[in-house]
Amino acid sequence: MLPNILHRRHAAAFTPSSSRLGYLPGLDGLRALAVLAVLLYHADVLWLPGGFLGVEVFFVVSGYLITSLLLAEYRTHNRINLKNFWQRRARRLLPALFAVLIAVLVYMALWLPDEVAGIRADVLAAFTYVTNWYLIAAEKSYFETIGRPSLLRHLWSLAVEEQFYLLWPLIFTFVLARLKTRGALLLLMLGAFGSALGMGLLYQPDADPSRVYYGTDTRAAGLLIGAALAFVWFPKADDSPRNWRHWLLDAIGLLAMGGLVAAGLFLDEFSPFMYQGGMLLVSTATAFVIAAVVHPKSPLLAPLLSIGILQWIGLRSYGLYLWHWPLFMVTRPQLDTPLEGAPLLVFRFALTFLIAEISYRVVETPIRRFGLRNGGGLGKAWNAWTQTRGVRRWSLGAAAFVIFGVMLAGGVTLGNVVVNAQPPPQPDFVLAAPAEETSAFAEEEAIVLPPEQPDQVASPVSSDMVSVSFVSRAENQIEEQPEPIAAAPAAPVTDSWVQRMKLARTPIIHIEENDFDSAFRRAPPRSQKKNQLCAAGCLAQLEFREWKGERVKPAVLPKREPTPAPKPLVTKVENPLPPRAGPAQVLAIGDSVMLGASHYMRKTVLALDVDAKIGRQVSTAIRLLQAYKDANRLAPIVLIHLGNNGTFSTKQFDELMTLLSGTPRVVFLTTKVPRKWQAPNNNALVEGVKRYPNALLIDWNAASAPHPEWFWKDGIHLRPEGAQVYANLIATTLEQAQAHP
């Protein structure tokens, strides 16, 4: 019974005229699934890494519908009324877009004033539908973000579609008048293939793929495939009885739908396959789904996609897409809201659907149906006022005047705030590093090894006493409790790397036991002879060792009740830094997190080389370490902190460990990044170190998670106090590793 009801609802959407396009409810169902996939992807749901492919589905659907409308008009009138076409598109797209732009500007002016200047260019690009090209020109990555992403970044896809809406009717009219249907179809297929080929050629596996992801030229394949389908598969009524051909078409559509689901579940934005033919396959699969969905005799797929809830979501898919991104970006977990996980997902979805529904009923539908005149929103108000008499007329006029005045004043004020907003300051984590170290942020990643440092003979620490600082959380201040520790003699070049590290270290700050989960914990033993040491965070009750090997424990602090909202725990300690003694014994490879802390790392560990750059991916680091190995410049210890900018897979971990199989110790740090790849990356690291006897893990995530005060507002990069703890943690872990080989 249910399939028959669904089928009647689906079949009723078709008109008997072959030149008129009726309502296609199945396409709204397909759009509903696509927009839900995008929302789940942007909500950082781990089980749907390919949710971004919903945008590609949108492209194919848009190409099909727009071309079908053009074909219907051309077959009826033998021409295209471009003015009417563009007016209809403007009514459909502009009202909700302007509402989003105004809402975003008002919100930022009130609650994010320091970010207003940074979004001015985004607003201008959105108004002119060139957001995608602006993001490319400004080198704003879709995948690597420092701080809060632009609240309008998602409009890149709307820009691609609008550029298609502006250009395609002109090309359509020209081509159809000269090449007819077959010529137009051939041109579309060549264009789609050329776009996919361009994406594959421009894509570089070890570089940020944002250029090919944003570009109209490289993303046009989906739109063109949808347009080509419209030429060969125009929806029309079919009175013939259902037969095996209809079931075969539905089976093909269901298989294609299964392929789209599999792509969403198993592919991600960092997969080279996506840019080397994967997008083209997704577009092709979407075309097969559309072919089955729009056929009036579809026995299963079209009726299923035409159910009420999917139609409801599909009709609001445009508003859902417009509103969800800014709402998600002002409700970031651990940064903007204490919610996370399922509660945050429910809150975000509820808020998005509520605002999208208001937008659909109040803004989109009235203007799309009636426009601003001829009985539309303003037209109805004007007609009602002119037909009113007496006091009521003047009361309504006065109210309208006041409302208009308030809106005008608000608009002028908002415009003044936006125009006069100061440019955003340089990222805080860049300012935290010395000037000579910040230049690397502007450089593109390249596999070029830094010059070798000349070997020097170490000199003794200039001070005769080393002071250990203890942190008192109760008073939120530093209490100096010097303990006499004899300075070490100069270490010759032939001494061990630990001796040289000890010479270079600044005093490590003691931290109370209740500040961290644990000091060190051992992973399950690989055998009876070897245990794998795993550092679980900054050391509780750090043990200070005298230079001759004797352990000296600092005095135990009395237990004190912690005060709310503690201030930073680390004080700056200035000690003379002896020159390097011999070649580097520790090679540190990282991204912007390590780069921001590199100044403190060099002060804490002398025999250290830091090679860190912003946006570095694991794939690039593998090539970089290969270059170090080929140049015979791998240090006895390699420290790796990557995975903040993207995925760190088990395969990549194994590649690194195979490359570093001859390295005595390889130390990894877990990531602390409020992104969807944090958990899988850290799981890959935890499981990876268990498989290799020379691997060691520092659980930076566990150490830093209870201390948001260590981070700048992006929740990723470190303030000076956090950078000092980061450096101390690394130094102490390396020392413990030497003591427990």
Summary of the structure (lengths in Angstrom):
residues: 741
radius of gyration: 31.2
end to end distance: 71.5
largest distance: 102.3
contacts: 2410
relative contact order: 0.09
helix: 56%
strand: 6%
